[in-house]
Amino acid sequence: MAEAAAHAAAIAQAIKASGTLVRLEPQDFSRILHKQDAPLVVRARGGFFRTRWYYLTSYKGLAFFALCDEPLPLPGRAEVIDARKIWAPT
């Protein structure tokens, strides 16, 4: 678990350093996850007037983000970190 948290922190630090965050549609985000053997996914539930789901993962050195109205089905081999909040520019 500590290793996964360190990896998530590294993703967040990389985003701060480079500002690179690729926003995808939910189906494209799912495709990225299915290309990986054991994807690390950070997810958070948020929203003010309606519930939204936020997802973040890395793939080949880039950080990918998706915003969904419904929870995404994640691959069984995914390591999932439930975060309190994920902030991404819109």
C-alpha positions, 0 to 999 in steps of 0.5 A: 500500500505504501508503494502505491501511495508513493507512486500516486504521490509521484504522479501528483508531483510530476503533474505539478512539475510539468503541468501535463495532464491528459483528459480523456473520455471515460471509454478512452480512459478504460482503454488505457487501463486495459493496456496495462498489466496492473494499473494503478488508479486513483479515484475520488467521488465528488461533486456539489449538486450531483455526484461525479467520479474522478479517475487518475492513472499514469501510462508511459510517463503521462498522467491521464484523467477522466471525469464520469457521472457513473462509476467506471468498471475497473479491471480486477487486476487494478490497484485502486487508491480511494482519495478524498479529492482529485483536483484537475483543471477544467 
